[in-house]
Amino acid sequence: MCLILFAHDCHPRYQLVVAANRDEFYKRPAYPAAFWKEHPQILAGKDAKEGGTWMGVTAEGRFAALTNYRAPASFKAGAPSRGNLVIDFLKSQHEPASFIKMMDKGGEAYNGFNLLLGNYASLYYYSNREKLLRKVEKGIHGLSNSLLDVSWPKVTKGRERLAAILKKDSFIVEEVFGMMMDREQVNDSDLPSTGVSLEMERWLSPAFITSQEYGTRVTTVITASRQNHIRFWERSFDPQQISKYNEVYYEFEIRGQRA
């Protein structure tokens, strides 16, 4: 994941609304979201190279999502796959605090990451760059390749647009997908400085990224109602023509928590 926008416990009908873009090299193989045969309670896409995922939910109401922390100067070749952190949490019964404590030295072995974890009613954030587990406050938040709610242009713009969408009487998922397909690059003066070239900062600046070899592969939208009803949309895009996509959709009630 490279952009996650979410509304946590601040809407009359929804405990959580998530909109997320996964950016990755086009050649890296992946499977669309599904309930996993080896872990049938987990609904997530799968990285076919390392076997992990970028975001997932469970039938019991657990949720986890990951973004990379952009710091090329400190990149470690051969580090363990960060996508396994999401699966490890979803498979477990650990609370977020105990799960983080189980990480060796706070996750130092991994390249930089941000992790959202918990359930729809109680959500936590951890980065191995900050090394502080924080409970996510009620409100609309954004996470890209820096820390939570850092004011990168696409994070700030995305939070504002999600807030406007959620103020409407009805939730229209196409508006959320449209928001996540924003390809507008920002002014150079507003770009973050993350240790990559100016040219790269420019093409990484939109919510939806396109290039010859790397870009937004998947957009996911999740809603969790206050009646414990989950809806999960995922669109996987054709890098040659982004107007073409494959969509999967799931809906279910959190196991054991019928309204």
Residue frames as qw, qx, qy, qz and C-alpha x, y, z in Angstrom:
[[0.000, 0.886, 0.463, 0.000, 0.00, 0.00, 0.00],
 [0.433, 0.122, -0.019, 0.893, 1.10, 3.52, -0.67],
 [0.221, -0.233, 0.061, -0.945, -2.00, 5.49, 0.29],
 [0.275, -0.437, -0.852, 0.085, -4.61, 4.65, 2.88],
 [0.232, -0.287, 0.069, -0.927, -7.42, 7.08, 3.69],
 [0.395, -0.340, -0.853, 0.017, -9.83, 6.08, 6.42],
 [0.386, -0.511, 0.055, -0.766, -12.62, 7.36, 8.64],
 [0.429, -0.061, -0.846, 0.311, -12.55, 5.82, 12.10],
 [0.262, -0.529, -0.723, 0.360, -15.56, 5.97, 14.43],
 [0.030, -0.335, -0.091, 0.937, -16.74, 9.35, 13.15],
 [0.325, -0.048, -0.551, -0.767, -19.74, 8.47, 10.98],
 [0.620, -0.124, 0.350, -0.691, -23.29, 7.72, 12.14],
 [0.929, 0.165, -0.050, -0.329, -23.57, 4.52, 10.05],
 [0.843, 0.349, -0.352, 0.209, -19.99, 3.26, 9.79],
 [0.723, -0.637, 0.106, 0.245, -17.41, 2.29, 12.37],
 [0.420, -0.472, 0.506, 0.587, -14.75, 2.31, 9.68],
 [0.692, 0.707, 0.128, -0.074, -14.44, 3.33, 6.04],
 [0.525, -0.483, 0.488, 0.503, -11.16, 2.56, 4.27],
 [0.692, 0.720, 0.023, -0.045, -9.95, 3.53, 0.80],
 [0.545, -0.600, 0.486, 0.328, -6.49, 2.32, -0.17],
 [0.684, 0.673, -0.256, -0.115, -4.18, 2.18, -3.18],
 [0.816, -0.335, 0.376, 0.285, -1.47, -0.43, -3.51],
 [0.405, 0.838, -0.330, -0.157, 1.50, 0.74, -5.58],
 [0.756, -0.306, 0.550, 0.181, 3.94, -1.88, -6.83],
 [0.002, -0.413, 0.706, 0.575, 6.07, -2.93, -9.80],
 [0.750, 0.248, -0.118, -0.602, 3.81, -4.23, -12.55],
 [0.602, 0.322, -0.725, -0.092, 5.90, -7.35, -13.00],
 [0.102, -0.212, 0.839, -0.490, 5.54, -8.44, -9.37],
 [0.413, -0.255, -0.776, -0.402, 2.85, -11.17, -9.38],
 [0.249, -0.037, 0.579, -0.776, -0.16, -10.97, -7.09],
 [0.120, -0.374, -0.901, -0.184, -3.51, -12.64, -6.56],
 [0.292, -0.492, -0.173, -0.801, -6.80, -10.75, -6.13],
 [0.345, -0.271, 0.581, -0.685, -8.57, -10.60, -2.80],
 [0.739, -0.133, -0.572, -0.330, -10.20, -13.84, -1.69],
 [0.741, -0.542, 0.302, -0.256, -10.68, -15.93, 1.42],
 [0.180, 0.601, -0.778, -0.036, -7.43, -17.89, 1.70],
 [0.857, -0.033, -0.478, -0.190, -7.58, -21.68, 1.49],
 [0.596, 0.089, -0.633, 0.486, -4.86, -22.06, 4.11],
 [0.076, -0.203, -0.527, 0.821, -6.48, -19.46, 6.42],
 [0.004, 0.514, 0.740, 0.434, -10.18, -19.45, 5.50],
 [0.196, -0.799, -0.460, 0.335, -11.03, -16.69, 7.96],
 [0.262, -0.533, 0.179, 0.784, -8.74, -14.20, 6.15],
 [0.524, 0.757, 0.375, 0.109, -9.94, -12.08, 3.23],
 [0.219, -0.785, 0.291, 0.500, -7.02, -10.41, 1.45],
 [0.677, 0.678, -0.278, -0.061, -5.07, -10.14, -1.75],
 [0.860, -0.366, 0.253, 0.251, -1.78, -12.01, -1.89],
 [0.130, 0.809, -0.522, -0.238, 1.74, -11.14, -2.97],
 [0.978, 0.183, -0.064, -0.077, 2.63, -14.17, -5.08],
 [0.504, 0.607, -0.509, 0.343, 6.35, -13.58, -4.61],
 [0.070, 0.367, -0.704, 0.604, 6.59, -13.54, -0.79],
 [0.384, -0.334, -0.860, -0.025, 3.18, -14.87, 0.25],
 [0.105, -0.356, -0.522, 0.768, 2.15, -11.89, 2.36],
 [0.114, 0.748, 0.582, 0.296, -0.38, -9.14, 1.81],
 [0.179, 0.294, -0.062, 0.937, -0.79, -5.38, 2.01],
 [0.411, -0.149, 0.268, -0.858, -4.21, -5.31, 3.66],
 [0.407, -0.156, -0.875, -0.212, -6.72, -7.80, 4.96],
 [0.554, -0.325, 0.238, -0.728, -9.70, -8.50, 7.20],
 [0.079, 0.025, -0.992, 0.094, -11.03, -11.55, 8.96],
 [0.419, -0.444, -0.668, -0.425, -14.48, -13.01, 9.40],
 [0.508, -0.536, -0.564, 0.369, -14.13, -12.27, 13.13],
 [0.049, -0.976, -0.207, -0.051, -13.55, -8.56, 12.57],
 [0.578, -0.528, 0.205, 0.587, -9.76, -8.17, 12.66],
 [0.490, 0.863, 0.080, 0.095, -8.17, -5.64, 10.31],
 [0.563, -0.540, 0.275, 0.563, -4.59, -4.86, 9.29],
 [0.586, 0.786, 0.119, 0.157, -2.97, -2.76, 6.58],
 [0.678, -0.389, 0.198, 0.591, 0.58, -1.83, 5.67],
 [0.465, 0.880, -0.059, 0.078, 2.47, 0.88, 3.83],
 [0.780, 0.071, -0.117, 0.611, 6.20, 1.09, 3.26],
 [0.246, -0.903, -0.016, 0.352, 8.12, 3.96, 4.84],
 [0.683, 0.668, -0.001, 0.297, 10.12, 5.66, 2.08],
 [0.363, -0.850, 0.357, 0.136, 13.75, 5.96, 3.19],
 [0.867, 0.460, -0.181, 0.056, 16.00, 4.72, 0.36],
 [0.178, 0.729, -0.577, 0.322, 19.22, 5.57, 2.20],
 [0.417, -0.386, 0.722, -0.393, 18.44, 3.01, 4.91],
 [0.887, 0.174, -0.168, -0.394, 17.13, 0.25, 2.63],
 [0.428, -0.440, 0.788, -0.038, 18.34, -3.22, 3.67],
 [0.624, 0.284, -0.611, -0.395, 18.66, -5.84, 0.93],
 [0.478, 0.027, -0.872, 0.104, 17.52, -9.25, 2.13],
 [0.279, -0.114, 0.527, -0.794, 15.24, -7.90, 4.88],
 [0.189, 0.299, 0.930, -0.101, 12.16, -10.02, 5.69],
 [0.059, -0.436, -0.590, -0.677, 8.95, -9.32, 3.81],
 [0.162, -0.023, 0.375, -0.912, 6.84, -6.66, 5.50],
 [0.602, -0.101, -0.381, -0.694, 3.67, -8.15, 4.03],
 [0.562, -0.133, -0.809, 0.112, 3.97, -11.08, 6.41],
 [0.017, -0.007, -0.546, 0.838, 3.28, -8.73, 9.33],
 [0.545, -0.029, -0.087, -0.833, -0.28, -8.24, 8.13],
 [0.755, -0.040, -0.598, -0.265, -0.91, -11.97, 7.79],
 [0.418, 0.028, -0.760, 0.497, 0.76, -12.76, 11.11],
 [0.212, -0.011, 0.413, -0.886, -1.56, -10.34, 12.90],
 [0.667, 0.010, -0.224, -0.711, -4.68, -11.54, 11.13],
 [0.688, 0.024, -0.725, -0.039, -3.85, -15.19, 11.90],
 [0.286, 0.059, -0.722, 0.627, -3.22, -14.49, 15.55],
 [0.384, -0.729, -0.556, -0.110, -5.49, -13.80, 18.49],
 [0.482, -0.230, -0.276, 0.799, -3.10, -11.21, 19.94],
 [0.010, 0.938, 0.267, -0.220, -4.13, -7.71, 20.84],
 [0.494, 0.813, -0.099, 0.291, -2.13, -5.02, 19.00],
 [0.249, -0.848, 0.426, -0.192, 0.09, -4.24, 21.99],
 [0.773, -0.328, 0.542, 0.040, 1.10, -7.84, 22.57],
 [0.824, 0.485, 0.219, 0.194, 1.62, -8.40, 18.84],
 [0.288, 0.889, -0.237, 0.265, 4.01, -5.45, 18.63],
 [0.491, -0.704, 0.497, -0.126, 5.87, -6.64, 21.74],
 [0.915, 0.000, 0.391, 0.097, 6.53, -9.94, 19.98],
 [0.622, 0.753, -0.094, 0.192, 8.50, -8.16, 17.25],
 [0.788, -0.204, -0.070, 0.577, 12.23, -8.51, 17.75],
 [0.357, -0.282, 0.004, 0.891, 13.61, -5.06, 18.65],
 [0.267, 0.635, 0.257, -0.678, 10.48, -3.34, 17.44],
 [0.729, 0.601, 0.327, -0.005, 10.77, -4.65, 13.91],
 [0.128, -0.805, 0.393, 0.426, 14.29, -3.36, 13.23],
 [0.525, -0.100, 0.758, 0.373, 15.03, -6.26, 10.89],
 [0.455, 0.662, 0.581, 0.130, 12.45, -4.96, 8.42],
 [0.221, 0.253, 0.216, 0.917, 12.77, -2.07, 6.06],
 [0.150, 0.077, 0.332, -0.928, 10.64, 0.87, 7.12],
 [0.204, -0.402, -0.817, -0.360, 6.93, 0.21, 7.51],
 [0.371, -0.133, 0.273, -0.878, 3.67, 1.61, 8.85],
 [0.241, -0.196, -0.948, -0.077, 1.10, -0.81, 10.24],
 [0.528, -0.228, 0.097, -0.812, -2.57, -0.29, 11.04],
 [0.409, -0.050, -0.911, 0.011, -3.96, -3.09, 13.15],
 [0.276, 0.016, 0.589, -0.759, -6.87, -3.91, 15.40],
 [0.192, 0.465, 0.861, 0.079, -10.56, -4.25, 14.65],
 [0.096, 0.617, 0.451, 0.638, -13.25, -1.98, 13.29],
 [0.394, -0.862, -0.286, -0.138, -14.05, -0.44, 16.67],
 [0.521, -0.794, 0.232, 0.212, -10.52, -0.13, 18.06],
 [0.774, 0.567, -0.023, 0.281, -7.63, 0.66, 15.74],
 [0.554, -0.708, 0.212, 0.384, -3.90, 1.14, 16.39],
 [0.583, 0.786, -0.170, 0.118, -0.94, 2.46, 14.43],
 [0.701, -0.554, 0.313, 0.322, 2.72, 1.43, 14.63],
 [0.605, 0.753, -0.245, 0.084, 5.80, 2.36, 12.62],
 [0.882, -0.226, -0.054, 0.411, 9.21, 0.79, 13.10],
 [0.399, 0.501, -0.061, 0.765, 10.63, 4.25, 12.40],
 [0.324, -0.658, 0.092, -0.673, 8.74, 5.85, 15.28],
 [0.449, 0.005, -0.842, 0.299, 8.63, 2.73, 17.50],
 [0.228, 0.050, 0.505, -0.831, 5.50, 3.88, 19.29],
 [0.061, -0.412, -0.883, -0.215, 2.15, 2.09, 19.31],
 [0.173, 0.066, 0.154, -0.971, -0.59, 4.70, 19.09],
 [0.278, 0.510, 0.794, -0.176, -4.33, 4.27, 19.41],
 [0.120, 0.287, 0.469, 0.826, -5.97, 5.90, 16.41],
 [0.156, 0.314, 0.431, -0.831, -8.28, 8.72, 17.45],
 [0.421, 0.649, 0.624, -0.110, -11.75, 9.22, 16.07],
 [0.140, 0.780, -0.141, -0.593, -11.65, 11.10, 12.80],
 [0.808, 0.587, 0.054, 0.016, -10.49, 11.01, 9.20],
 [0.522, -0.639, 0.462, 0.326, -6.88, 9.98, 8.72],
 [0.733, 0.650, -0.189, -0.069, -4.34, 9.44, 5.97],
 [0.660, -0.502, 0.507, 0.232, -1.25, 7.28, 5.67],
 [0.707, 0.663, -0.234, -0.068, 1.22, 7.15, 2.81],
 [0.859, 0.186, -0.305, 0.366, 4.96, 6.46, 2.90],
 [0.115, 0.446, -0.472, 0.751, 5.71, 8.61, 5.94],
 [0.021, -0.133, -0.823, 0.552, 4.10, 8.63, 9.40],
 [0.005, 0.630, 0.776, 0.025, 0.35, 8.71, 10.07],
 [0.024, 0.919, 0.381, -0.097, -1.33, 12.00, 9.10],
 [0.402, -0.387, 0.243, 0.794, 1.90, 13.63, 7.91],
 [0.381, 0.748, 0.245, -0.484, 0.76, 16.42, 5.60],
 [0.304, -0.071, 0.697, 0.646, 1.93, 15.15, 2.23],
 [0.335, 0.171, -0.198, -0.905, -0.28, 16.75, -0.45],
 [0.510, -0.090, -0.728, -0.450, -2.06, 13.54, -1.47],
 [0.306, -0.286, -0.821, 0.388, -2.74, 12.70, 2.18],
 [0.070, 0.313, 0.320, -0.891, -4.15, 16.14, 2.99],
 [0.405, 0.138, -0.390, -0.815, -6.20, 16.30, -0.20],
 [0.442, -0.118, -0.867, -0.199, -7.46, 12.77, 0.27],
 [0.149, -0.313, -0.747, 0.568, -8.60, 13.38, 3.84],
 [0.236, 0.302, 0.106, -0.918, -10.52, 16.46, 2.72],
 [0.469, 0.096, -0.581, -0.658, -12.17, 14.63, -0.17],
 [0.365, -0.196, -0.908, 0.062, -13.13, 11.63, 1.97],
 [0.008, 0.318, 0.566, -0.761, -14.65, 13.96, 4.56],
 [0.368, 0.240, -0.156, -0.885, -16.75, 15.61, 1.85],
 [0.465, -0.011, -0.793, -0.393, -17.95, 12.25, 0.52],
 [0.321, -0.252, -0.867, 0.288, -18.96, 11.03, 3.97],
 [0.140, 0.216, 0.337, -0.905, -20.97, 14.18, 4.70],
 [0.440, 0.006, -0.493, -0.751, -23.47, 13.16, 2.04],
 [0.742, -0.149, 0.267, -0.596, -26.68, 11.35, 2.92],
 [0.983, 0.117, 0.111, -0.089, -25.76, 8.21, 0.98],
 [0.446, -0.556, 0.611, 0.345, -22.47, 6.39, 0.51],
 [0.779, 0.604, -0.031, -0.167, -21.61, 6.04, -3.19],
 [0.799, -0.325, 0.359, 0.357, -18.64, 3.76, -3.65],
 [0.648, 0.548, 0.255, 0.463, -17.93, 5.09, -7.15],
 [0.024, -0.967, 0.083, -0.241, -17.15, 8.48, -5.62],
 [0.649, -0.648, 0.379, 0.124, -14.54, 6.83, -3.41],
 [0.806, 0.123, 0.408, 0.412, -12.97, 5.00, -6.34],
 [0.393, 0.828, 0.153, 0.369, -12.93, 8.26, -8.27],
 [0.326, -0.918, 0.218, -0.063, -11.13, 9.97, -5.40],
 [0.741, -0.423, 0.463, 0.241, -8.49, 7.25, -5.35],
 [0.729, 0.379, 0.395, 0.412, -7.89, 7.58, -9.11],
 [0.039, 0.987, -0.023, -0.154, -6.70, 11.19, -8.83],
 [0.838, 0.164, 0.129, 0.504, -3.61, 11.45, -11.08],
 [0.136, 0.953, -0.011, 0.270, -2.86, 15.15, -10.58],
 [0.699, 0.039, -0.297, 0.650, 0.78, 15.87, -9.76],
 [0.315, -0.883, -0.246, 0.246, 1.50, 18.56, -7.17],
 [0.243, 0.930, -0.201, 0.187, 3.66, 21.66, -7.47],
 [0.695, 0.283, -0.479, 0.456, 7.37, 21.14, -6.87],
 [0.049, -0.508, 0.406, -0.759, 7.24, 23.52, -3.90],
 [0.734, -0.332, 0.184, -0.564, 4.76, 21.20, -2.16],
 [0.851, 0.160, -0.500, -0.016, 6.64, 17.95, -2.73],
 [0.756, -0.625, 0.191, 0.026, 8.07, 16.07, 0.26],
 [0.314, 0.707, -0.632, 0.047, 11.78, 15.34, 0.36],
 [0.923, -0.261, 0.200, -0.202, 12.23, 11.61, 0.91],
 [0.492, -0.518, 0.639, 0.284, 15.66, 10.96, -0.55],
 [0.649, 0.351, 0.602, 0.304, 14.63, 10.20, -4.13],
 [0.283, 0.067, 0.332, 0.897, 15.13, 12.40, -7.18],
 [0.277, 0.322, 0.164, -0.891, 12.88, 15.38, -7.91],
 [0.458, 0.126, -0.611, -0.633, 11.56, 13.60, -10.99],
 [0.368, -0.174, -0.912, 0.045, 10.60, 10.59, -8.89],
 [0.031, 0.308, 0.581, -0.753, 8.99, 12.75, -6.20],
 [0.374, 0.218, -0.183, -0.883, 6.84, 14.25, -8.95],
 [0.569, 0.017, -0.659, -0.491, 5.51, 11.01, -10.37],
 [0.353, -0.203, -0.865, 0.294, 5.00, 9.53, -6.91],
 [0.077, 0.019, 0.338, -0.938, 2.98, 12.56, -5.79],
 [0.561, -0.155, -0.302, -0.755, -0.53, 11.67, -7.09],
 [0.713, -0.178, 0.502, -0.456, -2.93, 9.40, -5.28],
 [0.911, 0.273, 0.309, -0.024, -2.97, 7.14, -8.36],
 [0.226, -0.679, 0.549, 0.432, 0.49, 6.51, -9.83],
 [0.875, 0.446, 0.189, 0.006, 1.32, 5.51, -13.38],
 [0.062, -0.749, 0.567, 0.337, 4.67, 4.91, -15.08],
 [0.592, 0.416, -0.625, -0.292, 6.30, 2.40, -17.41],
 [0.514, 0.140, -0.831, 0.164, 7.21, -0.15, -14.74],
 [0.220, -0.224, -0.736, 0.600, 5.59, 0.89, -11.44],
 [0.274, -0.280, -0.146, -0.908, 2.25, 2.24, -10.35],
 [0.552, -0.075, 0.484, -0.675, -1.08, 1.75, -8.63],
 [0.166, 0.059, -0.953, -0.248, -2.06, -1.88, -9.08],
 [0.313, -0.467, -0.827, -0.022, -5.08, -2.19, -6.80],
 [0.240, -0.336, 0.190, -0.891, -7.67, 0.02, -5.12],
 [0.348, -0.316, -0.873, 0.131, -9.60, -1.38, -2.16],
 [0.337, -0.399, 0.079, -0.849, -12.64, 0.08, -0.40],
 [0.376, -0.241, -0.868, 0.216, -13.96, -1.37, 2.85],
 [0.381, -0.476, 0.064, -0.790, -16.95, -0.31, 4.93],
 [0.329, -0.174, -0.872, 0.318, -17.78, -1.68, 8.38],
 [0.357, -0.595, -0.286, -0.661, -21.23, -0.65, 9.56],
 [0.258, -0.389, 0.570, -0.676, -22.25, -0.16, 13.17],
 [0.889, -0.055, 0.154, -0.427, -24.39, -3.27, 12.71],
 [0.527, -0.427, 0.717, 0.160, -21.17, -5.26, 12.02],
 [0.791, 0.508, 0.341, 0.008, -21.84, -5.67, 8.31],
 [0.371, -0.526, 0.469, 0.605, -18.72, -5.65, 6.12],
 [0.712, 0.680, 0.172, -0.039, -18.49, -4.72, 2.45],
 [0.503, -0.517, 0.490, 0.490, -15.21, -5.17, 0.60],
 [0.684, 0.723, 0.080, -0.060, -14.49, -4.02, -2.96],
 [0.495, -0.509, 0.466, 0.527, -11.19, -4.51, -4.78],
 [0.663, 0.740, 0.043, -0.108, -10.28, -3.32, -8.28],
 [0.649, -0.324, 0.459, 0.513, -7.12, -4.56, -10.00],
 [0.367, 0.827, -0.043, -0.424, -6.08, -2.32, -12.88],
 [0.831, 0.362, 0.232, 0.354, -4.61, -3.05, -16.27],
 [0.398, -0.606, 0.118, 0.679, -1.37, -0.99, -16.37],
 [0.308, 0.107, 0.575, 0.750, -1.69, -0.60, -20.14],
 [0.230, -0.436, -0.407, -0.769, -5.18, 0.89, -19.87],
 [0.035, -0.005, -0.722, 0.692, -6.27, 1.91, -16.39],
 [0.572, -0.010, -0.015, -0.820, -9.91, 2.28, -17.45],
 [0.801, -0.005, -0.554, -0.228, -9.93, -1.53, -17.53],
 [0.189, -0.435, 0.726, -0.498, -10.03, -3.40, -14.26],
 [0.557, -0.209, -0.797, -0.105, -11.12, -6.63, -12.62],
 [0.363, -0.461, 0.304, -0.751, -13.34, -6.26, -9.57],
 [0.453, -0.216, -0.857, 0.116, -14.08, -8.60, -6.70],
 [0.381, -0.458, 0.108, -0.796, -16.73, -7.90, -4.07],
 [0.441, -0.197, -0.848, 0.219, -17.52, -9.53, -0.74],
 [0.368, -0.492, 0.168, -0.771, -19.97, -8.80, 2.01],
 [0.622, -0.211, -0.744, 0.123, -20.55, -10.57, 5.29],
 [0.505, -0.787, 0.010, -0.356, -21.47, -10.08, 8.91],
 [0.074, 0.577, -0.728, 0.363, -18.72, -10.29, 11.49],
 [0.628, -0.106, -0.770, -0.042, -18.83, -13.81, 12.84],
 [0.454, -0.367, -0.693, 0.423, -20.66, -14.07, 16.14],
 [0.096, -0.333, -0.256, 0.902, -21.73, -10.41, 16.11],
 [0.017, 0.514, 0.680, 0.523, -25.04, -10.23, 14.32],
 [0.128, -0.222, 0.138, -0.957, -26.97, -7.06, 14.99]]
